[in-house]
Amino acid sequence: MTFRSLIAAIALSCLLSTPAAAAPLYHLVKTIKLPGAVKWDYLHFDAPSHRLYISHGNEVTVVDTQTDQVVGALAGLPGSHGIAVDPVTGDVYADSAAKRQAVAFNPHTFKPLASMKVVRDADGMAYDPAQKRIFVVGGDGQALTPIDPATNKALADIALGGTPEFLVADGKGSLYVNINDKNEIARIDTKSGKIIARWPTAPCRAPTGLAMDRARRLLFSSCHSGVMAVMNADTGTLIAALPIGVGTDAAAYDPVRHRAFSSNADGTLSVISDAGAKPSLLGTVKTRFGARTLAVNPATGVLYTVTAKVVSETPPAKPDGRPRFTFVPGSLELLAYAPATGG
């Protein structure tokens, strides 16, 4: 049985065992065809400009979410992964793993302004409001590089002692990084650059996506073992371990609706609510196979994810891995899901 047929069988079984189908939490409202190769990684939504940035093979595609039009691209980024925006200038930063660079771009012309040497295998990026710096993690480099946007200079790397995936800043001087191969979260003081805590994510293994409820000080770490760990951002205490789909690669948080999300390669999006006394699984939204990364527009609640038409599949190579897909060339699409009425 293939991975897709297995997932379909499980979904059918769940449907047949449910007395009445629940109303969908989110529904597909827009499909936007994207040009270029069927390669992608992180998505980043910038609220002030209403733009969605999509890491896309050798570039970052830029979509205006008010017109649903592709308005440009940040080019020259082989091995593109992470994106961050400096809210002071509006300049956009994106990385290139192949060049071992981060590049600053003009937000109006999309022309490069400066490039900085960063950690090997540059991946996820995040902006820290406390120190007004951008941080880039590198998996093979097992470190992160701080960037000062005021000077466009890279500062000394911070060793992490393991393979990082994604990262999130709390805005108060702490940066949290998923250490995938160590099954832990590292907490870093962004002023000193020192690791001040390491917290195990068990029973969540191979933590990948990371998001934060900054008001309630909760971290949401989505893991390849099919669990989302919800942790106290001050103590590292595990608050909940909730089931999610297979093949997660990103997490996001909607502070307006008090929901966290895990986008999963199995064609599902897991929705976690932290509106109550304790976080709980609110439900699962059917998306499409391969839609493993996402971004959220908090103003509208719309969720964005990317995938393409699947030709073939390869099951996970290891227990905590994710399925791999081969896609039809030229079939990449951006999918927008809106919350149900009252959501």
HELIX and SHEET records of a PDB file:
HELIX    1   1 PHE A    3  SER A   17  1                                  15    
HELIX    2   2 ASN A  180  LYS A  182  5                                   3    
SHEET    1   A 4 TYR A  26  LYS A  33  0                                        
SHEET    2   A 4 GLU A 333  PRO A 339 -1                                        
SHEET    3   A 4 LEU A 303  THR A 307 -1                                        
SHEET    4   A 4 LEU A 294  VAL A 296 -1                                        
SHEET    1   B 4 LEU A  43  ASP A  46  0                                        
SHEET    2   B 4 ARG A  51  HIS A  56 -1                                        
SHEET    3   B 4 GLU A  59  ASP A  64 -1                                        
SHEET    4   B 4 GLN A  69  LEU A  74 -1                                        
SHEET    1   C 4 SER A  80  VAL A  85  0                                        
SHEET    2   C 4 VAL A  92  SER A  96 -1                                        
SHEET    3   C 4 GLN A 101  PHE A 105 -1                                        
SHEET    4   C 4 PRO A 112  LYS A 117 -1                                        
SHEET    1   D 4 ALA A 122  ASP A 128  0                                        
SHEET    2   D 4 ARG A 133  GLY A 138 -1                                        
SHEET    3   D 4 ALA A 143  ASP A 148 -1                                        
SHEET    4   D 4 LYS A 153  ALA A 154 -1                                        
SHEET    1   E 4 ALA A 122  ASP A 128  0                                        
SHEET    2   E 4 ARG A 133  GLY A 138 -1                                        
SHEET    3   E 4 ALA A 143  ASP A 148 -1                                        
SHEET    4   E 4 ILE A 158  ALA A 159 -1                                        
SHEET    1   F 4 PRO A 164  ALA A 169  0                                        
SHEET    2   F 4 SER A 174  ILE A 179 -1                                        
SHEET    3   F 4 GLU A 184  ASP A 189 -1                                        
SHEET    4   F 4 LYS A 194  PRO A 200 -1                                        
SHEET    1   G 4 PRO A 207  ASP A 213  0                                        
SHEET    2   G 4 LEU A 218  CYS A 223 -1                                        
SHEET    3   G 4 VAL A 227  ASN A 232 -1                                        
SHEET    4   G 4 LEU A 238  PRO A 243 -1                                        
SHEET    1   H 4 THR A 248  ASP A 254  0                                        
SHEET    2   H 4 ARG A 259  ASN A 264 -1                                        
SHEET    3   H 4 THR A 268  SER A 273 -1                                        
SHEET    4   H 4 SER A 280  LYS A 286 -1                                        
SHEET    1   I 2 VAL A 310  THR A 314  0                                        
SHEET    2   I 2 ARG A 324  PHE A 327 -1                                        
END                                                                             
